[in-house]
Amino acid sequence: MIPAWLVKLVITLAVLGFFGFELSSPLIAKAQADSAAHDAADGAAFDLRQGETVDQAKEDADKVAVSEHVHLDFFSVDTSRVVHVTVSKEARSYLLRRFSRTKSWYHVTVKATASPTPG
């Protein structure tokens, strides 16, 4: 027979692991989206530095976003040729995204900028 304390331990560890996943998922998604946003902005800035058009730079930024599993929500190049991007990602959740108070935690949005000039 399995001791009761072992059953309680296994159940406690499973519940803690589940909520650990639920609560860390938005943090992981934000880190991934931040990396993707900077990669997309840096890549577009590099394209502009190489003489590519803004449309080509945006296309490359979108390719980076798709390859890193994020959505490119916004892309612009200002008059100083600085690239501005906004990307979003949905964090994984099995429970907490279903509640109105915590639903927004799981839609992660990150902005990044990059300049085509070195330095």
VMD Tcl script that draws the C-alpha trace (Angstrom):
set ca {
  {0.00 0.00 0.00}
  {1.17 3.55 -0.81}
  {1.72 5.71 2.29}
  {-0.64 8.70 2.63}
  {2.25 11.13 3.07}
  {3.65 10.10 -0.32}
  {0.31 10.70 -2.03}
  {0.06 14.14 -0.39}
  {3.61 14.96 -1.45}
  {3.00 13.98 -5.07}
  {-0.26 15.96 -5.23}
  {1.36 19.01 -3.62}
  {4.29 18.91 -6.04}
  {1.93 18.55 -9.02}
  {-0.18 21.54 -7.93}
  {2.91 23.67 -7.26}
  {4.38 22.69 -10.63}
  {1.15 23.55 -12.43}
  {0.88 26.99 -10.86}
  {4.61 27.55 -11.34}
  {4.11 26.96 -15.05}
  {1.02 29.19 -15.18}
  {2.74 32.07 -13.42}
  {6.09 31.84 -15.23}
  {4.62 31.49 -18.72}
  {4.02 35.26 -19.24}
  {7.56 36.03 -18.05}
  {9.05 33.54 -20.49}
  {6.87 34.85 -23.33}
  {7.93 38.43 -22.55}
  {11.61 37.47 -22.69}
  {11.08 35.69 -26.01}
  {9.09 38.60 -27.45}
  {11.72 41.09 -26.26}
  {14.45 39.14 -28.00}
  {12.37 38.86 -31.18}
  {11.53 42.59 -31.15}
  {15.17 43.56 -30.87}
  {16.19 41.05 -33.54}
  {13.52 42.41 -35.91}
  {14.45 46.05 -35.25}
  {18.18 45.38 -35.55}
  {17.70 43.42 -38.77}
  {15.59 46.17 -40.31}
  {18.11 48.81 -39.25}
  {20.89 46.73 -40.81}
  {18.88 46.53 -44.05}
  {18.50 50.31 -44.10}
  {22.21 50.74 -43.45}
  {22.87 48.49 -46.48}
  {20.69 50.72 -48.69}
  {17.51 48.62 -48.70}
  {14.10 50.33 -48.87}
  {11.77 50.73 -45.89}
  {9.40 48.16 -47.42}
  {12.21 45.62 -47.72}
  {13.27 46.32 -44.14}
  {9.68 45.80 -42.95}
  {9.44 42.55 -44.89}
  {12.64 41.30 -43.26}
  {11.40 42.36 -39.81}
  {8.20 40.41 -40.43}
  {10.22 37.35 -41.47}
  {12.20 37.57 -38.23}
  {8.98 37.89 -36.22}
  {7.41 34.87 -37.91}
  {10.55 32.78 -37.43}
  {10.57 33.65 -33.72}
  {6.84 32.91 -33.30}
  {5.68 36.46 -32.56}
  {3.36 38.83 -34.40}
  {4.71 42.09 -35.83}
  {2.05 44.57 -34.71}
  {3.75 47.82 -35.68}
  {6.68 48.87 -37.85}
  {7.84 52.38 -38.69}
  {10.92 54.32 -39.62}
  {11.06 57.90 -38.40}
  {12.72 60.87 -40.09}
  {16.02 60.05 -38.38}
  {15.82 56.56 -39.95}
  {15.33 54.96 -36.52}
  {13.33 51.72 -36.74}
  {10.44 51.24 -34.29}
  {8.78 47.83 -33.92}
  {6.11 46.38 -31.67}
  {5.61 42.65 -31.41}
  {3.14 40.54 -29.47}
  {2.97 36.95 -28.32}
  {0.39 34.83 -26.54}
  {1.79 33.09 -23.49}
  {0.70 29.51 -22.85}
  {-1.88 28.99 -20.16}
  {-4.30 26.27 -19.24}
  {-6.27 28.03 -16.52}
  {-5.50 31.63 -15.63}
  {-6.08 33.10 -19.12}
  {-9.72 32.08 -18.76}
  {-10.32 34.62 -15.99}
  {-10.94 38.25 -16.90}
  {-8.60 39.55 -14.18}
  {-5.61 37.53 -15.39}
  {-6.34 37.25 -19.11}
  {-4.24 40.32 -19.96}
  {-1.18 38.70 -18.35}
  {-1.04 36.24 -21.21}
  {-1.02 38.74 -24.11}
  {2.53 40.07 -24.09}
  {3.49 43.17 -26.11}
  {7.04 44.51 -26.46}
  {8.47 47.55 -28.26}
  {12.02 47.97 -29.56}
  {13.98 50.52 -31.56}
  {17.19 50.37 -33.56}
  {19.25 52.93 -35.40}
  {20.83 52.19 -38.77}
  {23.90 54.20 -37.83}
  {26.66 52.28 -36.05}
  {27.27 53.06 -32.41}
}
mol new
graphics top color blue
foreach p $ca { graphics top sphere $p radius 0.5 }
foreach p [lrange $ca 0 end-1] q [lrange $ca 1 end] { graphics top cylinder $p $q radius 0.2 }
display resetview
